[in-house]
Amino acid sequence: MAGGRLTTHVLDTARGKPAAGVTIALYRVSGNSHRKIAETVTNADGRTDAPMLAGETFSEGTYELVFHAGEYLRATGQAGEGVLFLDQIPIRFGVPDAGQHYHVPLLISPFAYSTYRGS
């Protein structure tokens, strides 16, 4: 069933504001295989300018969003150049019905993150 979409946004909980400039890669996962199918960067509102996937390109299956948080944390002065506790944050999730809207946000700080299925 076509018509669904995948969206995301990133909030910086340490600074209390949207996380602008975070690179996000989207992979289709099949067994041990990962195939990159999209990449974008968050805007000033911490959101993507368009859905990561929508309509006919969105199908049932397993996906993984990889948030490049380390680059963002360094750019905002929240992390140095050494090894980071959080660098790339992968979130793997399943899409059982491609006709629905799946919103997978990320809340980050230098030492913690959380996610949920949003609306």
BAGU-458396 format. One record per residue (C-alpha): residue number from 1; x, y, z. Coordinates in Angstrom, 3 decimals. Last residue first. Layout:
N
- NUM,X,Y,Z
...
This chain:
119
- 119,3.189,11.437,14.931
- 118,6.146,10.167,16.871
- 117,7.583,6.720,17.270
- 116,10.188,7.181,19.966
- 115,13.821,8.184,20.350
- 114,16.341,8.856,23.073
- 113,19.897,10.082,23.355
- 112,22.555,10.546,26.009
- 111,26.088,11.792,26.681
- 110,26.694,14.774,24.377
- 109,22.967,15.546,24.199
- 108,20.412,14.196,21.762
- 107,16.698,13.768,21.117
- 106,16.073,11.847,17.902
- 105,12.771,11.698,16.039
- 104,11.332,8.725,14.126
- 103,8.054,9.695,12.417
- 102,6.360,6.849,10.563
- 101,3.296,7.881,8.556
- 100,1.206,4.927,7.391
- 99,0.622,3.299,4.009
- 98,3.936,1.450,4.177
- 97,2.509,-0.869,6.855
- 96,4.912,-3.151,8.768
- 95,7.763,-0.628,8.824
- 94,10.506,-1.861,11.124
- 93,13.099,0.106,13.030
- 92,16.854,0.446,13.363
- 91,18.201,3.624,14.975
- 90,21.912,4.191,14.469
- 89,23.718,6.998,16.330
- 88,27.057,8.060,14.877
- 87,29.286,9.796,17.410
- 86,28.199,9.380,20.997
- 85,30.865,8.849,23.704
- 84,33.280,10.741,21.502
- 83,36.933,9.945,20.840
- 82,38.978,13.105,20.656
- 81,38.317,16.331,18.724
- 80,36.249,18.026,21.394
- 79,32.534,17.916,22.073
- 78,29.766,20.393,22.934
- 77,31.259,23.222,20.862
- 76,28.327,23.371,18.434
- 75,30.359,22.046,15.487
- 74,31.787,19.232,17.634
- 73,28.323,18.107,18.739
- 72,27.043,18.264,15.145
- 71,29.886,16.174,13.749
- 70,29.417,13.708,16.585
- 69,25.672,13.417,15.990
- 68,25.912,11.856,12.554
- 67,22.426,10.320,12.766
- 66,22.114,6.898,11.141
- 65,18.535,5.916,10.279
- 64,18.065,2.201,9.773
- 63,15.268,0.507,7.879
- 62,13.481,-2.842,7.999
- 61,10.637,-3.660,5.658
- 60,7.396,-2.419,4.160
- 59,7.766,0.083,1.338
- 58,8.375,3.799,0.806
- 57,9.585,4.710,-2.696
- 56,5.981,4.653,-4.021
- 55,4.825,7.373,-1.637
- 54,7.402,8.859,0.681
- 53,10.931,8.413,1.969
- 52,13.212,10.718,3.994
- 51,10.322,13.201,4.041
- 50,11.209,16.692,2.817
- 49,13.076,19.700,4.230
- 48,14.413,17.568,7.075
- 47,13.833,18.861,10.566
- 46,16.033,20.436,13.230
- 45,14.180,23.762,12.774
- 44,17.254,25.388,11.198
- 43,17.408,22.542,8.645
- 42,18.550,18.966,9.167
- 41,20.891,17.426,6.605
- 40,19.992,14.687,4.098
- 39,20.922,11.211,2.948
- 38,18.864,8.561,1.181
- 37,18.906,4.937,-0.012
- 36,22.026,3.512,1.608
- 35,21.971,-0.287,1.319
- 34,22.695,-2.351,4.442
- 33,23.060,-6.135,4.165
- 32,23.276,-8.426,7.187
- 31,19.673,-9.606,6.765
- 30,17.972,-6.959,4.638
- 29,18.318,-3.397,5.890
- 28,17.367,-0.320,3.820
- 27,19.572,2.544,4.923
- 26,18.855,6.204,5.672
- 25,21.645,8.697,6.340
- 24,21.189,11.783,8.504
- 23,23.612,14.723,8.636
- 22,22.858,17.115,11.490
- 21,23.051,20.785,10.446
- 20,20.426,22.225,12.773
- 19,19.659,20.564,16.111
- 18,16.462,22.162,17.397
- 17,16.720,23.849,20.795
- 16,17.102,23.231,24.519
- 15,20.902,23.308,24.503
- 14,21.417,19.967,26.247
- 13,18.204,18.564,24.740
- 12,19.362,19.106,21.157
- 11,16.330,18.116,19.101
- 10,16.552,16.148,15.856
- 9,13.764,15.566,13.339
- 8,12.432,12.627,11.382
- 7,10.020,11.698,8.601
- 6,9.060,8.491,6.831
- 5,6.053,8.445,4.540
- 4,2.933,6.539,3.655
- 3,0.996,6.718,0.403
- 2,1.586,3.300,-1.108
- 1,0.000,0.000,0.000
